[in-house]
Amino acid sequence: MIYITTGTLTYLQTVKEAYANEKMVLLDGGDTAVLVHETDGETVFHEPRRYEVIEGVGELGGAFVVCNNIPVTEEGRPLFEYRFSQRARLIETEPGFVAIRVLRPLSNDTYIVMTCWEGKEHFENWQRSKAFERAHGKRETASQEEKQPSIFPRPSYVTKYMVVQE
């Protein structure tokens, strides 16, 4: 499970230090800070956003984290997860790639695809790569599928963070 809470950078740093034995990553987004707690047990957070890891590769960390936040309707969850399970997995071989977590929301409707990188430049190189084009290319859709309502109630959005090192 992954639990996410927000707060001031100073406050979240004290939480992280108080639970140094827990697997936590502190993220600084400039105007907001986020503390990510990955655990098989209970979280130490009081009111976190809760997520089930449906896919994960690598250890959370690195220096730069990108979260693709994707709202999905309740009815659309199985289709979204199926489509994601069929991805090419090209990102894992990209230079500077550290980790990925695909997170199923348990307390809201927004999935998170979190990727961790050795640095911002590695993520930007990935965005300019042919592998990125293939991974994010427009899928060909069957005419039946085009007639179905969208599984996305709102547009997705991206958040970027610097990892706060010890």
SVG drawing of the C-alpha trace seen along z (x, -y; Angstrom):
<svg xmlns="http://www.w3.org/2000/svg" viewBox="-22 -28 43 35">
<polyline fill="none" stroke="black" stroke-width="0.4" points="0.0,0.0 1.0,-3.6 -0.3,-6.4 0.2,-10.1 -0.2,-13.2 0.5,-16.8 1.7,-19.6 4.5,-22.1 8.0,-20.8 9.2,-21.5 6.3,-19.6 6.6,-16.6 10.3,-16.5 9.7,-16.2 7.2,-13.3 9.7,-11.5 12.4,-11.9 10.2,-10.7 9.5,-7.5 13.0,-7.0 12.5,-3.2 9.5,-3.5 9.9,-3.6 9.0,-7.2 9.9,-9.6 9.6,-13.4 8.7,-15.3 9.0,-19.1 6.8,-20.5 7.8,-24.1 4.4,-25.4 3.4,-22.1 5.1,-19.2 4.1,-15.5 5.1,-12.6 4.8,-9.1 4.7,-6.1 5.0,-2.7 4.2,0.2 2.6,3.6 1.4,2.5 -0.5,-0.5 0.4,-4.0 1.5,-6.6 -0.5,-9.3 -3.8,-10.5 -5.8,-11.2 -3.9,-10.0 -5.0,-9.4 -4.8,-5.6 -3.6,-3.6 -3.1,0.0 0.0,0.7 -1.2,2.6 2.2,2.5 5.6,1.6 9.2,1.8 12.2,0.5 12.6,-1.3 11.0,-4.7 13.5,-7.5 15.9,-9.0 16.0,-12.8 12.9,-13.7 9.4,-12.3 6.6,-12.7 3.0,-11.8 0.4,-11.5 -2.9,-11.9 -5.7,-10.2 -9.4,-10.5 -11.3,-7.4 -15.1,-6.6 -16.0,-3.7 -17.4,-1.8 -14.2,-2.6 -11.7,-1.2 -11.5,2.4 -11.0,1.1 -8.4,-1.4 -6.5,1.2 -6.6,3.7 -5.3,1.1 -2.5,0.2 -1.6,3.8 -1.1,4.1 1.5,1.3 4.8,1.8 6.9,1.4 9.5,-0.7 10.1,-3.1 11.9,-0.6 14.8,-0.4 15.2,-4.2 18.5,-5.7 17.9,-7.4 14.7,-5.4 14.5,-4.5 11.0,-3.2 7.4,-3.2 4.2,-2.7 0.7,-2.4 -1.6,-3.3 -5.3,-2.4 -7.1,-4.9 -9.0,-3.6 -10.3,-7.0 -10.9,-9.0 -11.3,-8.4 -7.8,-9.5 -5.2,-6.9 -1.6,-7.9 1.2,-6.7 4.3,-7.7 7.7,-7.5 11.0,-8.2 14.1,-9.4 17.8,-10.0 17.2,-13.6 14.8,-15.9 17.0,-15.7 16.4,-11.9 12.6,-12.4 12.9,-15.1 15.0,-12.8 12.4,-10.1 9.7,-12.6 11.7,-13.3 12.4,-9.6 10.9,-7.3 10.1,-4.9 7.9,-7.7 6.1,-8.2 5.4,-4.5 4.3,-4.2 2.0,-7.2 0.9,-7.0 -2.8,-7.2 -4.3,-3.8 -6.4,-2.5 -9.9,-2.1 -12.6,0.2 -15.8,-1.5 -17.7,0.2 -15.4,-1.4 -15.7,-4.9 -19.5,-4.7 -19.0,-4.1 -18.9,-7.0 -15.6,-8.2 -14.1,-6.5 -12.4,-9.8 -14.7,-12.3 -12.1,-15.1 -8.8,-15.7 -5.6,-14.2 -2.9,-16.4 0.8,-16.0 2.6,-17.0 6.4,-17.1 8.6,-17.0 12.2,-17.1 13.0,-14.4 14.2,-15.8 17.4,-14.0 18.4,-13.1"/>
</svg>
